[in-house]
Every structure is written in structure tokens, then in C-alpha cells.
Amino acid sequence: MTLLPNKHIPTNRSLVGIGALVLGHLERPTNVSRLWESVKDEQEIASFGNFVLSLDYLFAIGAIDYERGLLSRSIP
């Protein structure tokens, strides 16, 4: 899994693209299991491992918060 798209990896298959997809599904605070259920059929994600990597990436850049067992979008 690459972080950024390149000439061999399109945006939707990169960690940045998958993170954007996951973030789009995070409309209100939810737990990891429910978020996985809403995104698991997206072809770009392909695996639970990629999903978890995208959550790690989103948390590292401050795009999401995790509090009391719930994921939510960070408030800028």
C-alpha cells in the first residue's frame, strides 16, 4: 500500500484516496465496526488491513478523533 498515488497506483488505490473514501462515510460519530460495515463493499478498500491503515493515516494527520470508542471527524 502506498501513501501517495504514482504512475502505477491510481489515487483511489493509494492510502490518501482510501482515507478520503473512509472520511466520506464518517458523517457522524460511529464505532470502528459500523464504519467498516459501511465501507467494506467499496472495491478500492479491498481489505480490512487497508481500512485500518487508512484510519491510522487519518488519525495521524488529525482528520479524525477517537474518543470513548467512537470515531468522528475532527473539528478544525
PyMOL Python script that loads the backbone (N, CA, C, O; Angstrom):
from pymol import cmd

cmd.read_pdbstr("""\
ATOM      1  N   MET A   1       0.855  -1.174   0.000  1.00  0.00           N
ATOM      2  CA  MET A   1       0.000   0.000   0.000  1.00  0.00           C
ATOM      3  C   MET A   1       0.895   1.229   0.000  1.00  0.00           C
ATOM      4  O   MET A   1       1.783   1.363   0.843  1.00  0.00           O
ATOM      5  N   THR A   2       0.658   2.120  -0.944  1.00  0.00           N
ATOM      6  CA  THR A   2       1.431   3.356  -0.982  1.00  0.00           C
ATOM      7  C   THR A   2       0.617   4.508  -0.422  1.00  0.00           C
ATOM      8  O   THR A   2      -0.609   4.528  -0.530  1.00  0.00           O
ATOM      9  N   LEU A   3       1.299   5.452   0.167  1.00  0.00           N
ATOM     10  CA  LEU A   3       0.626   6.613   0.738  1.00  0.00           C
ATOM     11  C   LEU A   3       0.075   7.513  -0.364  1.00  0.00           C
ATOM     12  O   LEU A   3      -1.086   7.921  -0.321  1.00  0.00           O
ATOM     13  N   LEU A   4       0.903   7.813  -1.335  1.00  0.00           N
ATOM     14  CA  LEU A   4       0.510   8.721  -2.403  1.00  0.00           C
ATOM     15  C   LEU A   4       0.366   7.982  -3.727  1.00  0.00           C
ATOM     16  O   LEU A   4       1.019   6.963  -3.950  1.00  0.00           O
ATOM     17  N   PRO A   5      -0.484   8.496  -4.596  1.00  0.00           N
ATOM     18  CA  PRO A   5      -0.591   7.882  -5.926  1.00  0.00           C
ATOM     19  C   PRO A   5       0.692   8.119  -6.710  1.00  0.00           C
ATOM     20  O   PRO A   5       1.434   9.066  -6.450  1.00  0.00           O
ATOM     21  N   ASN A   6       0.933   7.251  -7.660  1.00  0.00           N
ATOM     22  CA  ASN A   6       2.077   7.429  -8.558  1.00  0.00           C
ATOM     23  C   ASN A   6       1.677   6.909  -9.925  1.00  0.00           C
ATOM     24  O   ASN A   6       0.493   6.670 -10.165  1.00  0.00           O
ATOM     25  N   LYS A   7       2.617   6.730 -10.816  1.00  0.00           N
ATOM     26  CA  LYS A   7       2.248   6.311 -12.173  1.00  0.00           C
ATOM     27  C   LYS A   7       1.710   4.881 -12.221  1.00  0.00           C
ATOM     28  O   LYS A   7       1.072   4.500 -13.203  1.00  0.00           O
ATOM     29  N   HIS A   8       1.955   4.085 -11.184  1.00  0.00           N
ATOM     30  CA  HIS A   8       1.471   2.705 -11.147  1.00  0.00           C
ATOM     31  C   HIS A   8       0.255   2.523 -10.234  1.00  0.00           C
ATOM     32  O   HIS A   8      -0.502   1.563 -10.386  1.00  0.00           O
ATOM     33  N   ILE A   9       0.074   3.438  -9.299  1.00  0.00           N
ATOM     34  CA  ILE A   9      -1.019   3.347  -8.321  1.00  0.00           C
ATOM     35  C   ILE A   9      -1.941   4.553  -8.503  1.00  0.00           C
ATOM     36  O   ILE A   9      -1.526   5.685  -8.254  1.00  0.00           O
ATOM     37  N   PRO A  10      -3.202   4.326  -8.939  1.00  0.00           N
ATOM     38  CA  PRO A  10      -4.131   5.447  -9.082  1.00  0.00           C
ATOM     39  C   PRO A  10      -4.530   6.001  -7.706  1.00  0.00           C
ATOM     40  O   PRO A  10      -4.383   5.325  -6.688  1.00  0.00           O
ATOM     41  N   THR A  11      -5.025   7.207  -7.696  1.00  0.00           N
ATOM     42  CA  THR A  11      -5.399   7.874  -6.446  1.00  0.00           C
ATOM     43  C   THR A  11      -6.327   7.031  -5.600  1.00  0.00           C
ATOM     44  O   THR A  11      -6.129   6.936  -4.389  1.00  0.00           O
ATOM     45  N   ASN A  12      -7.336   6.413  -6.197  1.00  0.00           N
ATOM     46  CA  ASN A  12      -8.314   5.656  -5.423  1.00  0.00           C
ATOM     47  C   ASN A  12      -7.738   4.386  -4.801  1.00  0.00           C
ATOM     48  O   ASN A  12      -8.389   3.776  -3.954  1.00  0.00           O
ATOM     49  N   ARG A  13      -6.541   3.976  -5.197  1.00  0.00           N
ATOM     50  CA  ARG A  13      -5.886   2.796  -4.614  1.00  0.00           C
ATOM     51  C   ARG A  13      -4.761   3.169  -3.643  1.00  0.00           C
ATOM     52  O   ARG A  13      -4.129   2.292  -3.054  1.00  0.00           O
ATOM     53  N   SER A  14      -4.517   4.457  -3.482  1.00  0.00           N
ATOM     54  CA  SER A  14      -3.485   4.909  -2.552  1.00  0.00           C
ATOM     55  C   SER A  14      -4.107   5.126  -1.176  1.00  0.00           C
ATOM     56  O   SER A  14      -5.329   5.183  -1.039  1.00  0.00           O
ATOM     57  N   LEU A  15      -3.269   5.246  -0.174  1.00  0.00           N
ATOM     58  CA  LEU A  15      -3.761   5.453   1.178  1.00  0.00           C
ATOM     59  C   LEU A  15      -4.487   6.792   1.303  1.00  0.00           C
ATOM     60  O   LEU A  15      -5.454   6.908   2.057  1.00  0.00           O
ATOM     61  N   VAL A  16      -4.033   7.785   0.578  1.00  0.00           N
ATOM     62  CA  VAL A  16      -4.704   9.085   0.579  1.00  0.00           C
ATOM     63  C   VAL A  16      -6.115   8.950  -0.001  1.00  0.00           C
ATOM     64  O   VAL A  16      -7.069   9.490   0.559  1.00  0.00           O
ATOM     65  N   GLY A  17      -6.248   8.244  -1.101  1.00  0.00           N
ATOM     66  CA  GLY A  17      -7.558   8.057  -1.727  1.00  0.00           C
ATOM     67  C   GLY A  17      -8.506   7.227  -0.878  1.00  0.00           C
ATOM     68  O   GLY A  17      -9.688   7.549  -0.759  1.00  0.00           O
ATOM     69  N   ILE A  18      -7.985   6.158  -0.290  1.00  0.00           N
ATOM     70  CA  ILE A  18      -8.821   5.308   0.576  1.00  0.00           C
ATOM     71  C   ILE A  18      -9.225   6.088   1.819  1.00  0.00           C
ATOM     72  O   ILE A  18     -10.356   5.966   2.289  1.00  0.00           O
ATOM     73  N   GLY A  19      -8.307   6.888   2.352  1.00  0.00           N
ATOM     74  CA  GLY A  19      -8.646   7.728   3.505  1.00  0.00           C
ATOM     75  C   GLY A  19      -9.771   8.700   3.187  1.00  0.00           C
ATOM     76  O   GLY A  19     -10.661   8.918   4.009  1.00  0.00           O
ATOM     77  N   ALA A  20      -9.733   9.279   2.002  1.00  0.00           N
ATOM     78  CA  ALA A  20     -10.800  10.197   1.585  1.00  0.00           C
ATOM     79  C   ALA A  20     -12.130   9.468   1.491  1.00  0.00           C
ATOM     80  O   ALA A  20     -13.166  10.004   1.884  1.00  0.00           O
ATOM     81  N   LEU A  21     -12.104   8.253   0.974  1.00  0.00           N
ATOM     82  CA  LEU A  21     -13.318   7.444   0.872  1.00  0.00           C
ATOM     83  C   LEU A  21     -13.891   7.136   2.255  1.00  0.00           C
ATOM     84  O   LEU A  21     -15.092   7.283   2.487  1.00  0.00           O
ATOM     85  N   VAL A  22     -13.024   6.712   3.165  1.00  0.00           N
ATOM     86  CA  VAL A  22     -13.460   6.401   4.533  1.00  0.00           C
ATOM     87  C   VAL A  22     -14.003   7.658   5.203  1.00  0.00           C
ATOM     88  O   VAL A  22     -15.054   7.614   5.842  1.00  0.00           O
ATOM     89  N   LEU A  23     -13.306   8.760   5.065  1.00  0.00           N
ATOM     90  CA  LEU A  23     -13.746  10.015   5.669  1.00  0.00           C
ATOM     91  C   LEU A  23     -15.117  10.439   5.132  1.00  0.00           C
ATOM     92  O   LEU A  23     -15.925  11.009   5.865  1.00  0.00           O
ATOM     93  N   GLY A  24     -15.368  10.162   3.878  1.00  0.00           N
ATOM     94  CA  GLY A  24     -16.677  10.471   3.294  1.00  0.00           C
ATOM     95  C   GLY A  24     -17.813   9.679   3.915  1.00  0.00           C
ATOM     96  O   GLY A  24     -18.954  10.141   3.932  1.00  0.00           O
ATOM     97  N   HIS A  25     -17.515   8.493   4.424  1.00  0.00           N
ATOM     98  CA  HIS A  25     -18.530   7.666   5.077  1.00  0.00           C
ATOM     99  C   HIS A  25     -18.712   8.014   6.551  1.00  0.00           C
ATOM    100  O   HIS A  25     -19.657   7.545   7.186  1.00  0.00           O
ATOM    101  N   LEU A  26     -17.833   8.818   7.092  1.00  0.00           N
ATOM    102  CA  LEU A  26     -17.876   9.159   8.509  1.00  0.00           C
ATOM    103  C   LEU A  26     -18.661  10.451   8.698  1.00  0.00           C
ATOM    104  O   LEU A  26     -18.095  11.504   8.989  1.00  0.00           O
ATOM    105  N   GLU A  27     -19.983  10.348   8.525  1.00  0.00           N
ATOM    106  CA  GLU A  27     -20.847  11.520   8.603  1.00  0.00           C
ATOM    107  C   GLU A  27     -21.176  11.912  10.032  1.00  0.00           C
ATOM    108  O   GLU A  27     -21.390  13.089  10.320  1.00  0.00           O
ATOM    109  N   ARG A  28     -21.218  10.947  10.918  1.00  0.00           N
ATOM    110  CA  ARG A  28     -21.469  11.213  12.339  1.00  0.00           C
ATOM    111  C   ARG A  28     -20.628  10.233  13.153  1.00  0.00           C
ATOM    112  O   ARG A  28     -20.174   9.222  12.616  1.00  0.00           O
ATOM    113  N   PRO A  29     -20.415  10.511  14.424  1.00  0.00           N
ATOM    114  CA  PRO A  29     -19.592   9.612  15.236  1.00  0.00           C
ATOM    115  C   PRO A  29     -20.124   8.171  15.196  1.00  0.00           C
ATOM    116  O   PRO A  29     -21.325   7.927  15.314  1.00  0.00           O
ATOM    117  N   THR A  30     -19.202   7.243  15.027  1.00  0.00           N
ATOM    118  CA  THR A  30     -19.559   5.831  14.944  1.00  0.00           C
ATOM    119  C   THR A  30     -18.390   4.990  15.432  1.00  0.00           C
ATOM    120  O   THR A  30     -17.269   5.481  15.561  1.00  0.00           O
ATOM    121  N   ASN A  31     -18.662   3.727  15.700  1.00  0.00           N
ATOM    122  CA  ASN A  31     -17.564   2.852  16.113  1.00  0.00           C
ATOM    123  C   ASN A  31     -16.897   2.236  14.874  1.00  0.00           C
ATOM    124  O   ASN A  31     -17.410   2.325  13.758  1.00  0.00           O
ATOM    125  N   VAL A  32     -15.756   1.620  15.105  1.00  0.00           N
ATOM    126  CA  VAL A  32     -14.957   1.074  14.001  1.00  0.00           C
ATOM    127  C   VAL A  32     -15.746   0.009  13.237  1.00  0.00           C
ATOM    128  O   VAL A  32     -15.713  -0.020  12.007  1.00  0.00           O
ATOM    129  N   SER A  33     -16.450  -0.860  13.953  1.00  0.00           N
ATOM    130  CA  SER A  33     -17.205  -1.942  13.302  1.00  0.00           C
ATOM    131  C   SER A  33     -18.277  -1.405  12.366  1.00  0.00           C
ATOM    132  O   SER A  33     -18.430  -1.899  11.249  1.00  0.00           O
ATOM    133  N   ARG A  34     -19.006  -0.418  12.802  1.00  0.00           N
ATOM    134  CA  ARG A  34     -20.066   0.149  11.948  1.00  0.00           C
ATOM    135  C   ARG A  34     -19.480   0.855  10.737  1.00  0.00           C
ATOM    136  O   ARG A  34     -20.022   0.766   9.636  1.00  0.00           O
ATOM    137  N   LEU A  35     -18.369   1.559  10.944  1.00  0.00           N
ATOM    138  CA  LEU A  35     -17.734   2.227   9.804  1.00  0.00           C
ATOM    139  C   LEU A  35     -17.229   1.189   8.803  1.00  0.00           C
ATOM    140  O   LEU A  35     -17.374   1.369   7.594  1.00  0.00           O
ATOM    141  N   TRP A  36     -16.640   0.107   9.302  1.00  0.00           N
ATOM    142  CA  TRP A  36     -16.178  -0.970   8.418  1.00  0.00           C
ATOM    143  C   TRP A  36     -17.351  -1.547   7.638  1.00  0.00           C
ATOM    144  O   TRP A  36     -17.228  -1.791   6.437  1.00  0.00           O
ATOM    145  N   GLU A  37     -18.476  -1.768   8.290  1.00  0.00           N
ATOM    146  CA  GLU A  37     -19.658  -2.311   7.603  1.00  0.00           C
ATOM    147  C   GLU A  37     -20.121  -1.388   6.476  1.00  0.00           C
ATOM    148  O   GLU A  37     -20.609  -1.861   5.449  1.00  0.00           O
ATOM    149  N   SER A  38     -19.973  -0.083   6.661  1.00  0.00           N
ATOM    150  CA  SER A  38     -20.438   0.843   5.627  1.00  0.00           C
ATOM    151  C   SER A  38     -19.466   0.976   4.454  1.00  0.00           C
ATOM    152  O   SER A  38     -19.872   1.388   3.367  1.00  0.00           O
ATOM    153  N   VAL A  39     -18.180   0.632   4.655  1.00  0.00           N
ATOM    154  CA  VAL A  39     -17.207   0.811   3.573  1.00  0.00           C
ATOM    155  C   VAL A  39     -16.666  -0.488   2.988  1.00  0.00           C
ATOM    156  O   VAL A  39     -15.992  -0.453   1.959  1.00  0.00           O
ATOM    157  N   LYS A  40     -16.934  -1.619   3.602  1.00  0.00           N
ATOM    158  CA  LYS A  40     -16.266  -2.857   3.199  1.00  0.00           C
ATOM    159  C   LYS A  40     -16.572  -3.316   1.778  1.00  0.00           C
ATOM    160  O   LYS A  40     -15.796  -4.084   1.209  1.00  0.00           O
ATOM    161  N   ASP A  41     -17.662  -2.874   1.200  1.00  0.00           N
ATOM    162  CA  ASP A  41     -18.003  -3.285  -0.158  1.00  0.00           C
ATOM    163  C   ASP A  41     -17.396  -2.379  -1.234  1.00  0.00           C
ATOM    164  O   ASP A  41     -17.547  -2.640  -2.427  1.00  0.00           O
ATOM    165  N   GLU A  42     -16.714  -1.320  -0.808  1.00  0.00           N
ATOM    166  CA  GLU A  42     -16.038  -0.444  -1.762  1.00  0.00           C
ATOM    167  C   GLU A  42     -14.830  -1.189  -2.325  1.00  0.00           C
ATOM    168  O   GLU A  42     -14.000  -1.680  -1.561  1.00  0.00           O
ATOM    169  N   GLN A  43     -14.724  -1.276  -3.626  1.00  0.00           N
ATOM    170  CA  GLN A  43     -13.639  -2.024  -4.269  1.00  0.00           C
ATOM    171  C   GLN A  43     -12.256  -1.466  -3.942  1.00  0.00           C
ATOM    172  O   GLN A  43     -11.285  -2.219  -3.854  1.00  0.00           O
ATOM    173  N   GLU A  44     -12.166  -0.163  -3.764  1.00  0.00           N
ATOM    174  CA  GLU A  44     -10.867   0.458  -3.528  1.00  0.00           C
ATOM    175  C   GLU A  44     -10.239  -0.004  -2.218  1.00  0.00           C
ATOM    176  O   GLU A  44      -9.016  -0.105  -2.123  1.00  0.00           O
ATOM    177  N   ILE A  45     -11.053  -0.285  -1.217  1.00  0.00           N
ATOM    178  CA  ILE A  45     -10.514  -0.647   0.092  1.00  0.00           C
ATOM    179  C   ILE A  45      -9.905  -2.037   0.069  1.00  0.00           C
ATOM    180  O   ILE A  45      -8.814  -2.229   0.607  1.00  0.00           O
ATOM    181  N   ALA A  46     -10.551  -2.983  -0.516  1.00  0.00           N
ATOM    182  CA  ALA A  46     -10.031  -4.329  -0.779  1.00  0.00           C
ATOM    183  C   ALA A  46      -9.799  -5.205   0.448  1.00  0.00           C
ATOM    184  O   ALA A  46      -9.920  -6.426   0.343  1.00  0.00           O
ATOM    185  N   SER A  47      -9.473  -4.636   1.603  1.00  0.00           N
ATOM    186  CA  SER A  47      -9.232  -5.479   2.773  1.00  0.00           C
ATOM    187  C   SER A  47      -9.391  -4.675   4.064  1.00  0.00           C
ATOM    188  O   SER A  47      -9.341  -3.445   4.064  1.00  0.00           O
ATOM    189  N   PHE A  48      -9.583  -5.404   5.157  1.00  0.00           N
ATOM    190  CA  PHE A  48      -9.678  -4.764   6.465  1.00  0.00           C
ATOM    191  C   PHE A  48      -8.346  -4.106   6.827  1.00  0.00           C
ATOM    192  O   PHE A  48      -8.324  -3.070   7.491  1.00  0.00           O
ATOM    193  N   GLY A  49      -7.254  -4.698   6.399  1.00  0.00           N
ATOM    194  CA  GLY A  49      -5.936  -4.116   6.651  1.00  0.00           C
ATOM    195  C   GLY A  49      -5.792  -2.734   6.042  1.00  0.00           C
ATOM    196  O   GLY A  49      -5.269  -1.821   6.682  1.00  0.00           O
ATOM    197  N   ASN A  50      -6.252  -2.576   4.808  1.00  0.00           N
ATOM    198  CA  ASN A  50      -6.210  -1.267   4.160  1.00  0.00           C
ATOM    199  C   ASN A  50      -7.106  -0.268   4.888  1.00  0.00           C
ATOM    200  O   ASN A  50      -6.762   0.907   5.017  1.00  0.00           O
ATOM    201  N   PHE A  51      -8.245  -0.740   5.357  1.00  0.00           N
ATOM    202  CA  PHE A  51      -9.168   0.101   6.122  1.00  0.00           C
ATOM    203  C   PHE A  51      -8.481   0.609   7.391  1.00  0.00           C
ATOM    204  O   PHE A  51      -8.546   1.798   7.701  1.00  0.00           O
ATOM    205  N   VAL A  52      -7.829  -0.283   8.118  1.00  0.00           N
ATOM    206  CA  VAL A  52      -7.147   0.098   9.357  1.00  0.00           C
ATOM    207  C   VAL A  52      -5.993   1.059   9.065  1.00  0.00           C
ATOM    208  O   VAL A  52      -5.792   2.027   9.798  1.00  0.00           O
ATOM    209  N   LEU A  53      -5.236   0.794   7.998  1.00  0.00           N
ATOM    210  CA  LEU A  53      -4.167   1.720   7.623  1.00  0.00           C
ATOM    211  C   LEU A  53      -4.714   3.109   7.310  1.00  0.00           C
ATOM    212  O   LEU A  53      -4.097   4.118   7.652  1.00  0.00           O
ATOM    213  N   SER A  54      -5.873   3.156   6.660  1.00  0.00           N
ATOM    214  CA  SER A  54      -6.460   4.461   6.354  1.00  0.00           C
ATOM    215  C   SER A  54      -6.891   5.174   7.631  1.00  0.00           C
ATOM    216  O   SER A  54      -6.764   6.395   7.727  1.00  0.00           O
ATOM    217  N   LEU A  55      -7.401   4.430   8.616  1.00  0.00           N
ATOM    218  CA  LEU A  55      -7.753   5.047   9.897  1.00  0.00           C
ATOM    219  C   LEU A  55      -6.507   5.580  10.600  1.00  0.00           C
ATOM    220  O   LEU A  55      -6.527   6.676  11.159  1.00  0.00           O
ATOM    221  N   ASP A  56      -5.432   4.811  10.571  1.00  0.00           N
ATOM    222  CA  ASP A  56      -4.161   5.269  11.156  1.00  0.00           C
ATOM    223  C   ASP A  56      -3.700   6.562  10.486  1.00  0.00           C
ATOM    224  O   ASP A  56      -3.301   7.515  11.156  1.00  0.00           O
ATOM    225  N   TYR A  57      -3.762   6.578   9.168  1.00  0.00           N
ATOM    226  CA  TYR A  57      -3.352   7.756   8.413  1.00  0.00           C
ATOM    227  C   TYR A  57      -4.223   8.963   8.769  1.00  0.00           C
ATOM    228  O   TYR A  57      -3.700  10.044   9.040  1.00  0.00           O
ATOM    229  N   LEU A  58      -5.547   8.785   8.770  1.00  0.00           N
ATOM    230  CA  LEU A  58      -6.455   9.887   9.077  1.00  0.00           C
ATOM    231  C   LEU A  58      -6.246  10.414  10.492  1.00  0.00           C
ATOM    232  O   LEU A  58      -6.329  11.620  10.721  1.00  0.00           O
ATOM    233  N   PHE A  59      -5.975   9.520  11.444  1.00  0.00           N
ATOM    234  CA  PHE A  59      -5.720   9.932  12.817  1.00  0.00           C
ATOM    235  C   PHE A  59      -4.389  10.687  12.906  1.00  0.00           C
ATOM    236  O   PHE A  59      -4.288  11.699  13.599  1.00  0.00           O
ATOM    237  N   ALA A  60      -3.386  10.192  12.209  1.00  0.00           N
ATOM    238  CA  ALA A  60      -2.058  10.818  12.249  1.00  0.00           C
ATOM    239  C   ALA A  60      -2.062  12.240  11.685  1.00  0.00           C
ATOM    240  O   ALA A  60      -1.318  13.097  12.162  1.00  0.00           O
ATOM    241  N   ILE A  61      -2.882  12.490  10.690  1.00  0.00           N
ATOM    242  CA  ILE A  61      -2.928  13.838  10.108  1.00  0.00           C
ATOM    243  C   ILE A  61      -3.963  14.728  10.793  1.00  0.00           C
ATOM    244  O   ILE A  61      -4.145  15.884  10.412  1.00  0.00           O
ATOM    245  N   GLY A  62      -4.640  14.185  11.804  1.00  0.00           N
ATOM    246  CA  GLY A  62      -5.604  14.979  12.565  1.00  0.00           C
ATOM    247  C   GLY A  62      -6.966  15.127  11.923  1.00  0.00           C
ATOM    248  O   GLY A  62      -7.724  16.026  12.286  1.00  0.00           O
ATOM    249  N   ALA A  63      -7.295  14.260  10.971  1.00  0.00           N
ATOM    250  CA  ALA A  63      -8.586  14.348  10.279  1.00  0.00           C
ATOM    251  C   ALA A  63      -9.714  13.686  11.063  1.00  0.00           C
ATOM    252  O   ALA A  63     -10.881  14.041  10.895  1.00  0.00           O
ATOM    253  N   ILE A  64      -9.369  12.720  11.923  1.00  0.00           N
ATOM    254  CA  ILE A  64     -10.378  12.046  12.747  1.00  0.00           C
ATOM    255  C   ILE A  64      -9.915  12.002  14.195  1.00  0.00           C
ATOM    256  O   ILE A  64      -8.726  12.096  14.499  1.00  0.00           O
ATOM    257  N   ASP A  65     -10.892  11.856  15.072  1.00  0.00           N
ATOM    258  CA  ASP A  65     -10.650  11.685  16.503  1.00  0.00           C
ATOM    259  C   ASP A  65     -11.229  10.358  16.944  1.00  0.00           C
ATOM    260  O   ASP A  65     -12.162   9.837  16.333  1.00  0.00           O
ATOM    261  N   TYR A  66     -10.668   9.817  18.013  1.00  0.00           N
ATOM    262  CA  TYR A  66     -11.188   8.587  18.617  1.00  0.00           C
ATOM    263  C   TYR A  66     -11.370   8.859  20.094  1.00  0.00           C
ATOM    264  O   TYR A  66     -10.404   9.085  20.823  1.00  0.00           O
ATOM    265  N   GLU A  67     -12.629   8.835  20.531  1.00  0.00           N
ATOM    266  CA  GLU A  67     -12.927   9.131  21.923  1.00  0.00           C
ATOM    267  C   GLU A  67     -14.115   8.298  22.381  1.00  0.00           C
ATOM    268  O   GLU A  67     -15.151   8.248  21.719  1.00  0.00           O
ATOM    269  N   ARG A  68     -13.945   7.644  23.525  1.00  0.00           N
ATOM    270  CA  ARG A  68     -14.992   6.815  24.115  1.00  0.00           C
ATOM    271  C   ARG A  68     -15.511   5.752  23.153  1.00  0.00           C
ATOM    272  O   ARG A  68     -16.706   5.458  23.125  1.00  0.00           O
ATOM    273  N   GLY A  69     -14.611   5.182  22.371  1.00  0.00           N
ATOM    274  CA  GLY A  69     -14.973   4.106  21.453  1.00  0.00           C
ATOM    275  C   GLY A  69     -15.605   4.548  20.153  1.00  0.00           C
ATOM    276  O   GLY A  69     -16.067   3.715  19.373  1.00  0.00           O
ATOM    277  N   LEU A  70     -15.634   5.857  19.906  1.00  0.00           N
ATOM    278  CA  LEU A  70     -16.258   6.368  18.682  1.00  0.00           C
ATOM    279  C   LEU A  70     -15.265   7.147  17.843  1.00  0.00           C
ATOM    280  O   LEU A  70     -14.454   7.916  18.359  1.00  0.00           O
ATOM    281  N   LEU A  71     -15.345   6.935  16.546  1.00  0.00           N
ATOM    282  CA  LEU A  71     -14.583   7.718  15.580  1.00  0.00           C
ATOM    283  C   LEU A  71     -15.438   8.884  15.134  1.00  0.00           C
ATOM    284  O   LEU A  71     -16.644   8.737  14.940  1.00  0.00           O
ATOM    285  N   SER A  72     -14.824  10.035  14.970  1.00  0.00           N
ATOM    286  CA  SER A  72     -15.546  11.205  14.446  1.00  0.00           C
ATOM    287  C   SER A  72     -14.577  12.056  13.658  1.00  0.00           C
ATOM    288  O   SER A  72     -13.361  11.960  13.826  1.00  0.00           O
ATOM    289  N   ARG A  73     -15.131  12.894  12.792  1.00  0.00           N
ATOM    290  CA  ARG A  73     -14.310  13.847  12.069  1.00  0.00           C
ATOM    291  C   ARG A  73     -13.795  14.880  13.071  1.00  0.00           C
ATOM    292  O   ARG A  73     -14.508  15.271  13.994  1.00  0.00           O
ATOM    293  N   SER A  74     -12.563  15.310  12.881  1.00  0.00           N
ATOM    294  CA  SER A  74     -12.007  16.359  13.719  1.00  0.00           C
ATOM    295  C   SER A  74     -12.649  17.676  13.359  1.00  0.00           C
ATOM    296  O   SER A  74     -12.979  17.931  12.200  1.00  0.00           O
ATOM    297  N   ILE A  75     -12.817  18.490  14.345  1.00  0.00           N
ATOM    298  CA  ILE A  75     -13.359  19.828  14.113  1.00  0.00           C
ATOM    299  C   ILE A  75     -12.183  20.785  13.935  1.00  0.00           C
ATOM    300  O   ILE A  75     -11.352  20.929  14.831  1.00  0.00           O
ATOM    301  N   PRO A  76     -12.116  21.442  12.768  1.00  0.00           N
ATOM    302  CA  PRO A  76     -10.970  22.344  12.511  1.00  0.00           C
ATOM    303  C   PRO A  76     -10.974  23.549  13.414  1.00  0.00           C
ATOM    304  O   PRO A  76     -10.083  24.393  13.321  1.00  0.00           O
TER     305      PRO A  76
END
""", "prot")
cmd.dss("prot")
cmd.show_as("cartoon", "prot")
cmd.util.cbc("prot")
cmd.orient("prot")
